[in-house]
């Protein structure tokens, strides 16, 4: 298990401890998986990319260390103008 600290923004902001892919993995070369392009079934044109995860890594293995407060959006105060000065 290779752990690192990561900031999570959804469903609630928090600092989490998460697993990372094995750097010397022979199957994924440390990337954690393989991208696989696929085409539209009728036209054959590019339609997106699937991510096939490697067994050396489990991205669901996380632990919350510290919940972070939600920051409110700042709005323009009535005393300040958003107009340019010219």
Helices and strands as residue ranges (DSSP letters): E 3-8, E 14-19, E 33-39, E 46-53, E 62-67
